[in-house]
Amino acid sequence: MEKKLNFTDQALNQINLITKGEKNKFFRITVQGGGCSGFKYKFGFDTKLNEDDIIFGKAIIDKSSLDIISGSVVDFKKEMIGESFIIDNPKATASCGCGLSFSV
């Protein structure tokens, strides 16, 4: 079964904006152990591709992280309290109020 990650237009626009003009700059999504619900999302930048990275345009994610969030939708929201990337993960059985921590 193909591992898939979907991006909203808002997320793609923001990723392209923040990596614009930098050929080897990628938006990295990682899932780490921890957080108040067991796992947490981490967003950052990287200029290096690892052997186990999967590339989605200008976004990259390692295979282990993708296994956990395959089928998710990456979005970018602008709200009064700030701007942030969020992930709608259909595999998550619980999450915390911050939106960055979840369990499967």
FENDA-V941544 format. One record per pair of residues at least 12 apart in sequence whose C-alpha atoms are under 7 Angstrom apart, sorted by the first residue. I is the first residue (numbers start at 1). J is the second residue. Records with the same first field share a line. If there is no record, write none. Layout:
BEGIN
I->J, J
END
This chain:
BEGIN
3->70
4->70, 71
5->70, 71, 72, 73
6->72, 73, 74
7->73, 74, 75
8->74, 75
10->75, 76
11->74, 75, 76
15->27, 58
16->58
24->47
25->45, 46, 47
26->45, 46, 47, 58, 59, 60
27->44, 45, 46, 58, 59, 60
28->43, 44, 45, 46, 59, 60, 61
29->42, 43, 44, 60, 61
30->42, 43, 61, 62, 65
31->65
35->101
36->96, 101
37->94, 95, 96, 101, 102, 103
38->101, 102, 103
39->101, 102, 103
40->100, 101, 102
41->100, 101
69->89, 91
71->90
72->87, 88, 89, 90
73->87, 88, 89
74->86, 87, 88
75->87
86->99
91->104
92->104
END
